[in-house]
Amino acid sequence: MSQQRFERFIEHVEAEYEHTLEQGSEQELFVASYLNGHFDLKVAEALNAQDYSLDNLNQAMQSSLDAAFAEKELEDRDAQQVAERWQRLTQFDN
Protein backbone atom coordinates (compact mmCIF):
# COMPACT_ATOMS: atom_id res chain seq x y z
CA MET A 1 0.00 0.00 0.00
CA SER A 2 1.40 3.30 -0.97
CA GLN A 3 1.64 6.24 1.35
CA GLN A 4 0.01 8.36 -1.34
CA ARG A 5 -3.11 6.18 -1.46
CA PHE A 6 -3.25 6.15 2.34
CA GLU A 7 -3.10 9.95 2.39
CA ARG A 8 -5.82 10.20 -0.28
CA PHE A 9 -8.05 8.01 1.89
CA ILE A 10 -7.45 10.27 4.89
CA GLU A 11 -8.33 13.29 2.75
CA HIS A 12 -11.49 11.51 1.57
CA VAL A 13 -12.62 10.81 5.15
CA GLU A 14 -11.79 14.34 6.26
CA ALA A 15 -13.73 15.82 3.33
CA GLU A 16 -16.76 13.72 4.22
CA TYR A 17 -16.49 14.89 7.82
CA GLU A 18 -16.26 18.54 6.74
CA HIS A 19 -19.29 18.07 4.50
CA THR A 20 -21.24 16.67 7.44
CA LEU A 21 -20.17 19.60 9.63
CA GLU A 22 -21.50 22.01 7.02
CA GLN A 23 -24.69 20.27 5.96
CA GLY A 24 -25.46 17.35 8.25
CA SER A 25 -28.29 16.97 10.70
CA GLU A 26 -27.62 16.97 14.44
CA GLN A 27 -27.63 13.15 14.44
CA GLU A 28 -25.31 12.94 11.44
CA LEU A 29 -22.95 15.38 13.13
CA PHE A 30 -22.95 13.28 16.30
CA VAL A 31 -22.21 10.08 14.37
CA ALA A 32 -19.51 11.71 12.25
CA SER A 33 -17.83 13.33 15.25
CA TYR A 34 -17.80 10.12 17.24
CA LEU A 35 -16.31 8.21 14.33
CA ASN A 36 -13.80 10.97 13.66
CA GLY A 37 -12.42 10.66 17.19
CA HIS A 38 -11.65 6.98 16.63
CA PHE A 39 -10.34 7.69 13.13
CA ASP A 40 -7.95 10.43 14.21
CA LEU A 41 -6.46 8.19 16.89
CA LYS A 42 -5.99 5.20 14.59
CA VAL A 43 -4.54 7.32 11.78
CA ALA A 44 -2.05 8.88 14.21
CA GLU A 45 -1.00 5.42 15.37
CA ALA A 46 -0.60 4.23 11.78
CA LEU A 47 1.44 7.27 10.77
CA ASN A 48 3.69 6.92 13.82
CA ALA A 49 4.31 3.30 12.83
CA GLN A 50 4.70 4.26 9.16
CA ASP A 51 2.02 1.68 8.38
CA TYR A 52 0.22 2.86 5.24
CA SER A 53 -2.00 -0.20 4.83
CA LEU A 54 -5.69 0.61 4.47
CA ASP A 55 -6.49 -2.97 5.47
CA ASN A 56 -4.59 -2.52 8.73
CA LEU A 57 -6.29 0.82 9.34
CA ASN A 58 -9.69 -0.75 8.72
CA GLN A 59 -8.88 -3.60 11.13
CA ALA A 60 -7.70 -1.12 13.78
CA MET A 61 -10.87 0.92 13.33
CA GLN A 62 -13.09 -2.16 13.52
CA SER A 63 -11.34 -3.30 16.70
CA SER A 64 -11.65 0.15 18.26
CA LEU A 65 -15.32 0.47 17.36
CA ASP A 66 -16.13 -3.10 18.43
CA ALA A 67 -14.53 -2.45 21.83
CA ALA A 68 -16.46 0.80 22.23
CA PHE A 69 -19.72 -0.87 21.24
CA ALA A 70 -19.08 -3.76 23.65
CA GLU A 71 -18.63 -1.21 26.43
CA LYS A 72 -22.00 0.30 25.44
CA GLU A 73 -20.48 3.72 24.80
CA LEU A 74 -23.37 4.35 22.40
CA GLU A 75 -26.99 3.42 22.14
CA ASP A 76 -27.55 0.53 19.71
CA ARG A 77 -29.04 2.82 17.04
CA ASP A 78 -26.09 5.20 17.26
CA ALA A 79 -23.59 2.34 17.15
CA GLN A 80 -25.28 0.97 14.04
CA GLN A 81 -25.10 4.37 12.33
CA VAL A 82 -21.42 4.75 13.23
CA ALA A 83 -20.66 1.29 11.83
CA GLU A 84 -22.64 2.02 8.66
CA ARG A 85 -20.85 5.32 8.13
CA TRP A 86 -17.46 3.62 8.51
CA GLN A 87 -18.48 0.97 5.98
CA ARG A 88 -19.51 3.67 3.49
CA LEU A 89 -16.23 5.52 3.98
CA THR A 90 -14.21 2.37 3.35
CA GLN A 91 -15.76 2.02 -0.11
CA PHE A 92 -13.10 4.54 -1.15
CA ASP A 93 -11.68 4.07 -4.62
CA ASN A 94 -9.04 6.73 -5.17
C-alpha positions, 0 to 999 in steps of 0.5 A: 500500500502506498503512502500516497493512497493512504493519504488520499483516503485520509483526505477523503474521510476528512472531506466527508467529515467537513461536509457533514459539519457544514450540511449534516443533521444533528444526528449525522454530526454526532455520528460523524464526530464520534467516528472521527475521534476513533479515526484520528487516533488510529490514523495517528497510530498508523502514521507513527508506525509508518504503516500505510495499509488501508487494510490494517487501518480498517482492522484497527478501526473495527477493533476500536469500534467493536470495543467501544460498542461492547462497552456500550459507549453508544446506544444501539441505534447510534452504534449501528449508524457509526458502523454504517458510516465507517463501511460507506467511507471504506468504499473509497476508490481513489 
